[in-house]
Amino acid sequence: MFVKICGLSTAADVAAAVAAGADAVGFVLTDSPRRVEAGLARELVTAVPENVLTVAVFREEPAAYVRAAVGAAGVRAVQLHGNHPAAAFAELSDLGLPLIRATSAAKAAGADCGDLGEELLLIDAPVPGAGEPWDWAELGAKPPAGKWLLAGGLSPANVAAAITAASPWGVDVSSGVEIRRGVKGPALIAEFVRAAKSA
Ligand SMILES: O=C(O)c1ccccc1NCC(=O)[C@H](O)[C@H](O)COP(=O)(O)O
């Protein structure tokens, strides 16, 4: 089970996620209580070992903005939330980095990973980063084909049940590993990774 811990903003967050065995860490470079500037993201990225994927998270910023921020942050993958047309993914393909397409279950109906050229599909709650669980059964009998991450209101307490219900390739969390909005808890990160990996 691939585990991404999102919304990191301090060196202690990064150390906790890496020590816990996370496969990917996310830095939010868009409007959010977890927003970090690209320069800080770059500093944090330098503490991440090669085997852990570093991801910059955006909402609907123009491709030129994404391109510049990704270069400044030095991350190794890009996650796009919102209503990006296929052209936006095509436009960023020359970055040579894996693209993660983040969408909600309602919008993802019938979607498969790779439809817009993305490496990974992320199926989230309607509002990203809000910590709101949704009905995983909404995906119905036809979950997406290919590599996809389940997100939205996951926590150490519910991640195992979510994995059983939806059979994702991986999971992604932010609020569920925070002691208060925007502040990660190292023990919660460790618990989440343990629960997801042993589900
Ligand atoms: O985290 C945010 O505040 C955020 C803001 C804007 C776009 C994306 C954002 N987060 C992206 C993530 O990958 C979150 O981990 C994912 O939405 C799950 O969040 P949560 O329900 O809080 O676990």
The ligand as an SDF file (V2000), in Angstrom:
LIG
                    3D

 23 23  0  0  0  0  0  0  0  0999 V2000
   -4.4640   20.3870    2.0240 O   0  0  0  0  0  0  0  0  0  0  0  0
   -4.9750   21.4060    1.5350 C   0  0  0  0  0  0  0  0  0  0  0  0
   -5.2860   22.3650    2.2370 O   0  0  0  0  0  0  0  0  0  0  0  0
   -5.2250   21.4710    0.0570 C   0  0  0  0  0  0  0  0  0  0  0  0
   -5.6630   22.6940   -0.4770 C   0  0  0  0  0  0  0  0  0  0  0  0
   -5.8830   22.7900   -1.8320 C   0  0  0  0  0  0  0  0  0  0  0  0
   -5.7010   21.7030   -2.6640 C   0  0  0  0  0  0  0  0  0  0  0  0
   -5.2710   20.4900   -2.1190 C   0  0  0  0  0  0  0  0  0  0  0  0
   -5.0470   20.3630   -0.7640 C   0  0  0  0  0  0  0  0  0  0  0  0
   -4.6600   19.1440   -0.2040 N   0  0  0  0  0  0  0  0  0  0  0  0
   -4.4460   17.9940   -1.0130 C   0  0  0  0  0  0  0  0  0  0  0  0
   -4.2660   16.6610   -0.4520 C   0  0  0  0  0  0  0  0  0  0  0  0
   -3.6010   15.8380   -1.0790 O   0  0  0  0  0  0  0  0  0  0  0  0
   -4.9370   16.2020    0.8020 C   0  0  0  0  0  0  0  0  0  0  0  0
   -4.1130   15.2870    1.4330 O   0  0  0  0  0  0  0  0  0  0  0  0
   -6.2300   15.5040    0.4360 C   0  0  0  0  0  0  0  0  0  0  0  0
   -7.0910   16.4620   -0.1030 O   0  0  0  0  0  0  0  0  0  0  0  0
   -6.8920   14.8640    1.6700 C   0  0  0  0  0  0  0  0  0  0  0  0
   -7.0980   15.8140    2.6570 O   0  0  0  0  0  0  0  0  0  0  0  0
   -7.7610   15.4210    4.0560 P   0  0  0  0  0  0  0  0  0  0  0  0
   -9.1900   15.1410    3.8110 O   0  0  0  0  0  0  0  0  0  0  0  0
   -7.5500   16.6250    4.8930 O   0  0  0  0  0  0  0  0  0  0  0  0
   -7.0070   14.2260    4.5680 O   0  0  0  0  0  0  0  0  0  0  0  0
  1  2  2  0
  2  3  1  0
  2  4  1  0
  4  5  1  0
  4  9  2  0
  5  6  2  0
  6  7  1  0
  7  8  2  0
  8  9  1  0
  9 10  1  0
 10 11  1  0
 11 12  1  0
 12 13  2  0
 12 14  1  0
 14 15  1  0
 14 16  1  0
 16 17  1  0
 16 18  1  0
 18 19  1  0
 19 20  1  0
 20 21  2  0
 20 22  1  0
 20 23  1  0
M  END
$$$$
